[in-house]
Amino acid sequence: METNQSNPISYERHGNLIYCYLEQSGGKRKLIGVINESTGHLQKNIATTAHFQKI
């Protein structure tokens, strides 16, 4: 399995929450999800305007 090193993933911890980011060019970061360690839940962020077309 190959990994794309041009857009690495980073994270920040705030208590029991772990914020996962995709590092983008120009020093920008995009939030891609939040993991709640106390409940074991993952909240995934999807920009519907970027990924879905109107029918």
Backbone torsions as a table, in degrees:
resi	resn	phi	psi	omega
1	MET	NA	127.6	179.3
2	GLU	-93.6	149.0	175.3
3	THR	-115.2	149.1	178.7
4	ASN	-95.5	104.0	-176.4
5	GLN	-79.1	-6.6	-179.7
6	SER	-75.2	-20.7	178.0
7	ASN	-131.7	73.2	-177.6
8	PRO	-70.9	158.4	177.8
9	ILE	-97.2	137.0	176.0
10	SER	-126.0	170.6	179.9
11	TYR	-147.8	159.9	174.8
12	GLU	-133.4	138.9	176.2
13	ARG	-101.4	135.6	174.1
14	HIS	-137.1	94.2	-175.2
15	GLY	65.1	-125.9	-179.4
16	ASN	-91.4	7.3	179.1
17	LEU	-103.9	136.3	176.1
18	ILE	-118.3	116.6	179.5
19	TYR	-93.4	123.3	-177.2
20	CYS	-104.9	129.8	-176.2
21	TYR	-123.6	150.6	170.0
22	LEU	-102.5	118.8	179.9
23	GLU	-76.4	127.4	-177.8
24	GLN	-115.3	169.4	-179.6
25	SER	-63.7	153.8	179.3
26	GLY	78.8	14.7	179.0
27	GLY	76.9	11.4	179.8
28	LYS	-85.7	153.4	176.0
29	ARG	-128.8	143.7	178.3
30	LYS	-117.8	124.0	177.4
31	LEU	-70.3	123.2	-178.8
32	ILE	-110.9	-14.0	178.2
33	GLY	175.7	164.6	178.1
34	VAL	-131.6	129.8	177.1
35	ILE	-105.3	128.0	175.8
36	ASN	-101.7	107.2	-175.7
37	GLU	-68.0	-30.5	-177.0
38	SER	-72.4	-31.2	179.6
39	THR	-103.6	-16.7	-177.7
40	GLY	78.3	16.8	-178.6
41	HIS	-95.3	148.1	174.6
42	LEU	-117.9	125.8	174.2
43	GLN	-105.8	116.9	-178.4
44	LYS	-100.0	133.4	179.4
45	ASN	-99.2	127.1	178.9
46	ILE	-129.2	126.7	175.7
47	ALA	-84.6	102.7	-175.4
48	THR	-63.0	-31.1	179.3
49	THR	-66.6	-26.0	-178.9
50	ALA	-90.9	-18.3	-171.6
51	HIS	-119.0	-10.9	-177.9
52	PHE	-129.0	146.3	177.4
53	GLN	-106.9	146.4	174.2
54	LYS	-73.8	142.7	179.9
55	ILE	-108.1	NA	NA
